[in-house]
Amino acid sequence: MAGQKPFPPQTTATAMGEGAPKVAAVVLAAGSGVRMGGPKAWMTLGGRSLAEWCLDALEAATPEQTVMVVSPAMEDAARARLGHRCIVDVNTRTDLGKTGSLQTGLRRLQDTGHPNMLVVVHPVDHPFVEGATILRLLSALDIQKGRDLAVPTHQGRRGHPLILRTQTIPSILRLPASEPLNKWVRSCAERTLTLEVPDPAILLNLDTPEQLAEAEQWLDERGRVVGSLDTTPAPREGS
């Protein structure tokens, strides 16, 4: 945090224009949150759970369907708290990591009949990503017809969320559930659009109670200004 200036919030996002592609979303929220002391999805900032922060940001893209993937232990609470806002699905092997959770969400989208759209893949531990950032990524990938996925960068560092074309789903579903998702992303380098965005929150993942407390402090002092939070990557856990 020290020595960095806060980055001002982005302007309010506007909906994608007429003729824009249809959008779906998968929120990865199945991690047990061992380092956090409980499921990250239910941790609160500013009176809202991290899951709600993510769903609020996704509303800017008006997704046709949003699937939130949770663990079996979270299923009942997720349906009670968020079932009116998204489809809740369960990854029964959260120990294998995020790829299995993404596969669970993508299969559910296939089951609901979405043959051709852009899919936002949003980890629940990146709650401050702006809706405007999601719209920028969607619009950029829609224009770049030769690219199948989009990854945001800030000051040259890659972050989240990831945007996929549905054409990539079969290759993702063929992956071992234990294979790190970033390995698959790296294998798609020639088909990946990297987009520099003015949103430091793409780098801000919350993994520990200390990081959560820091984020809460900044919310109290500066609203949604998160540019001066420490965005140093932390070791990842399964989701």
PyMOL commands that set and color helices and strands:
alter all, ss='L'
color gray80, all
select helices_A, chain A and resi 40-42+50-61+72-82+94-96+98-111+131-143+166-173+181-187+189-191+200-203+209-222
alter helices_A, ss='H'
color red, helices_A
select strands_A, chain A and resi 23-28+44-45+48-49+65-70+87-90+118-123+149-154+157-158+162-165+192-196
alter strands_A, ss='S'
color yellow, strands_A
deselect
rebuild
show_as cartoon
